[in-house]
Amino acid sequence: MCLGIPGKVVGWIDRNPIFSQAEIEFEGVRKVCYMACVENAEVGDYVIVHAGMAICKIDAEAALLQLDTLQQLLNSTGESEDEISL
């Protein structure tokens, strides 16, 4: 099963269409992700990221709902966030 996680674009690193990269924030953790599929994303937009690549933009309301659902699933497992790597 594949899992895409919503993250917020906090800054562009490179806007080259093929090798574009941006810094994406996931619940306070920032990662550099490839952005070739969503090169029109702007700072503040939410994107779905899978395996280090943003695959689509998502509106803020949907992103926050998905993050809340993921948090509920995490809470239902009884495991701490440190034990699960997103």
C-alpha positions in Angstrom: 0.0 0.0 0.0 1.2 3.5 -0.8 0.6 6.4 1.5 0.8 10.1 0.5 1.1 12.6 3.3 -0.1 16.2 3.1 2.6 18.8 3.7 2.8 22.6 3.5 5.2 24.2 1.0 7.4 26.6 3.1 10.1 27.5 0.6 11.3 26.9 -2.9 14.9 25.7 -3.3 15.0 25.2 -7.1 12.3 25.9 -9.7 14.0 24.1 -12.6 11.0 22.3 -14.2 12.7 18.9 -14.2 14.6 19.0 -10.9 12.5 21.4 -8.9 12.7 21.1 -5.1 11.0 22.8 -2.2 11.1 22.5 1.5 7.9 20.9 2.8 6.7 21.0 6.4 5.0 17.9 8.0 3.7 18.7 11.5 6.8 20.8 12.3 9.3 18.5 10.5 10.8 20.0 7.3 12.0 17.9 4.4 13.2 18.7 0.9 10.9 17.1 -1.7 11.0 17.0 -5.5 8.3 19.2 -7.1 8.3 18.3 -10.8 4.7 17.2 -10.7 3.4 20.3 -8.9 5.7 23.1 -10.2 2.8 25.6 -9.9 2.6 25.2 -6.1 3.3 28.3 -4.1 4.6 28.9 -0.6 1.7 28.2 1.7 0.0 25.6 -0.5 -0.5 22.0 0.6 0.8 19.1 -1.5 0.5 15.3 -1.2 4.0 13.8 -0.9 4.9 10.1 -1.5 8.5 8.8 -1.4 10.0 12.3 -1.4 8.0 13.6 -4.4 5.0 15.9 -4.3 2.4 14.3 -6.6 -0.4 16.8 -6.4 -1.7 20.0 -4.8 -4.5 19.7 -2.2 -6.6 22.4 -0.7 -5.9 23.4 2.9 -9.2 22.1 4.3 -8.8 18.7 2.8 -5.1 18.5 3.9 -6.0 19.4 7.5 -8.8 16.8 7.5 -6.5 14.1 6.2 -3.8 15.0 8.8 -6.5 14.8 11.5 -7.6 11.4 10.3 -4.0 10.2 10.2 -3.5 11.4 13.8 -6.7 9.6 14.9 -5.3 6.4 13.3 -2.0 6.9 15.1 -3.8 7.4 18.4 -5.9 4.3 17.9 -2.8 2.1 17.5 -1.5 3.0 21.0 2.0 3.7 19.5 3.9 6.9 20.0 4.7 9.2 17.0 8.3 8.4 17.5 7.6 4.7 16.8 6.0 5.4 13.4 7.9 7.1 10.6 5.9 9.1 8.1 
